[in-house]
Structures are given as structure tokens and as C-alpha cells.
């Protein structure tokens, strides 16, 4: 019993340390100089604030629709189309300002 517990703990510790090592080794692109232009990022955020709010609202509506007892496929399809259009508009503004995908928070 003790031997199995010791082996289990050793395996768990190995998995945890491997996970921590890989997480610390991963470098996000935002850590690089790609997101250093704060003025461009501020302008991007300012221009996309309304689009982001609309995107969040549509996403919430879609989630509520999915959780409701009556699922309307036409309404869901319309919401998904709206979400794609909003994301495309946000992407267009990001490209205009030279903001990479990982810096769009």
C-alpha cells in the first residue's frame, strides 16, 4: 500500500513539474516587441470598444439560446453570422493598426 502511494505521489510530482516547466518555457508573442506600440494599441481599443461590446452581447445571447429549452436554429445561425461579421470588423481594425492576434486583449 505504501509503495503504491509513494509511486503515485512521485508520478504526480513529475507531471506537475513537467507542466510547470513547459508553461514557464512558453513565450507569448506579447512578451516580444510586437505589442510595444502602446499608442496603436490604445487607438485599436478605442475604435473597437463598441464592436467588442456587441460581440460579447451576441455571444451571451447565443449561449442563453443554447441553454434554453427551446433552441431556435434560425436565430442561432443569425447570431453566429453576426459574431463572424463582428470578429471580421475587429480583425480589419487590428490589421490597420498592425496589432497581432495575441495582443488583442
Buried (B, 14 or more C-beta within 10 A) or exposed (E): EEEEEEEEEEEEEEEEEEEEEEEEEEEEEBEEEBBEBEEBBEBBBEBBEEBEEBBEEBBEBBEEBEEEEEEEEEEBEBBEEBBEBBEEBBBEBBEEBEBEEEBBE
